[in-house]
Amino acid sequence: QMAGVLEECILEIKRIQHEARSTGIPVRPHWPMIVLRSPKGWTGPKEVDGHKVEGFWRAHQVPLTNVKQNPAHLKMLEDWLRSYKPEELFDEKGRLIPELKLLAPKGHRRMSANPSANGGLLRKALRMPDFKDYALALEGPGKVSAENTPPLGQFLRDIMRSNMHNFRVFGPDENSSNKLDSIYEVSKKTWMAESFVEDADGGELSPFGRVMEMLSEHTLEGWLEGYLLTGRHGFFSTYEAFVHVIDSMFNQHAKWLAMAKAVPWRASVSSLNLLITSTVWRQDHNGFTHQDPGFLDLVVNKSPSVTRIYLPPDVNCLLSVADHCLKSTDNINVIVCDKQKHLQYLDMDSAIKHCIKGISIWEWASNDAGFEPDLVMASAGDIPTKEALAATVLLRENFPTLKIRFINVVDLYKLVPSSEHPHGLSDRDFDSLFTLDKPVIFNFHGYPWLIHRLAYRRNNHKNLHVRGYKEKGSINTPLELAIQNETDRFSLAIDAIDRIPSLQVAGAHVKEKLRNQQIECQNYAYEHGIDRPEDDHWEWPY
């Protein structure tokens, strides 16, 4: 009966496929589904020691727990196994009998040898446009503001145009919100259900669409994983606060990738590329519910052989990182970059070099060349970078002789020792950048303790002071939210004064001035609902 039902379903699937392929008209079919109802623990002992097992919750446990010491339990186990009649299935040497062996599929028909189950065998590299063609032209560092994600959307659009059979974009109903909507110029959202007249007005729906959208992060993650594991390529974008919906799915995919690397016959598959946007620092109207940068803390729990974290601070760095990630295999690439308008820092040539290194001194923002710095100011993330740069300016304006080194981190794993992650810096390189004994103020996109976790073995860790999100916020302006979490320019500058020995007393008057300015910013935001124009539109002055 089971064989007959399976045959009926397979024939129905082939009929549906033939009809769609021969007519070219995609419809939403009613796929066959088999529902098998069977008792839990079927064929096992019906009762053990007077307690019901088959068809009851105990069947989901270990039904016979004492076979080593209890002869009655051992006899029940033997009877259970003999009920399968192994003497009719195997010969005296334990080999499957020839007539049953003939039933097994051969070659690629075997489940383990099916190319679709080892998708790397089917994978073809993407035909990629040159990401440099989408570069944002800059007058100089920190002079121009722009939205970070629209150029990426144009890049993804043209990737899809050239790869209409093996590339899809996934997003939980947020591609337009995340400003990646240029992709709709090439392909719409997949939709085979009922449509309404109003859908023609911006609905971007098509039965031929290759953009997968549904307000269900876990469904999309499942689709994407299946798409990658069968030899294709994909890109997933989602709001930062709700990427946690796929936490456990991320965990299992990371574990699978790590184990697959140890299996020599398993071919490499495309990396899972995840853009986390609509980030914690720009929730001007969504508020506290949308403020959670903690997915990164989950990512670093997994094997360093498969996890990567990038925090590009601007458009050109985002393009460089995305190009690298889309060409990579066997990794989970997590990219954190906000969709809103932000200050832009690096021209494309500088961005490429910065992203290749993963961490670098921004010479244009530093004044310590040839000297040991009095302070190292470091950042990772878009808003934290702007505030760290503004703090640097405040310090240089108030203490002109102060030597400050500015470091930006785009590859978060650079902070880890090279012995712990393939992207990690050697101790010598880390010490050269962050010094052996100078104070380091690190302004971070996420929860501050993550940086301590990554860098705890470094020589100068005792002088590393990290600022990041501390679960303080509401519907705030960007600077107001930064002030609440002490990641703003004033808090950073005050923190630096407290950490630099020569300024701990001499800097008292400047600290008072900075606190007054901080209060003025908070009062303005409270009264007007926006940041002061001179703060919101701040530019690098040098």
Secondary structure, 3 states (H helix, E strand, C coil): CHHHHHHHHHHHHHHHHHHHHHHCCCCCCCCCCCCCCCCCCCCCCCEECCEECCCCHHHHCCCCCCCCCCHHHHHHHHHHHHCCCHHHCECCCCCECHHHHCCCCCHHHCHHHCHHHCHHHCCCCCCCCCHHHHCCCCCCCCCEEEECCHHHHHHHHHHHHHCCCCEEEEECCCCCCCCCHHHHHCCCEECCCCCCHHHHCCCCEECCCCEEECCCHHHHHHHHHHHHHCCCEEEEEEEHHHHHHHHHHHHHHHHHHHHHCCCCCCCCCECEEEEEECCHHHCCCCCHHHCCCCHHHHHCCCCCCCEEEECCCCHHHHHHHHHHHHHCECCEEEEECCCCEEEECCCHHHHHHHHHHCEEECHHHCCCCCCCCCEEEEEECHHHHHHHHHHHHHHHHHCCCCCEEEEEECEHHHHCECCCCCCCECHHHHHHHHCCCCCEEEEECCCCHHHHHHHCCCCCHHHEEEECCCCCCCCCCHHHHHHHCCCCHHHHHHHHHHHCHHHCCCCHHHHHHHHHHHHHHHHHHHHHCCCCHHHHCCCCCC
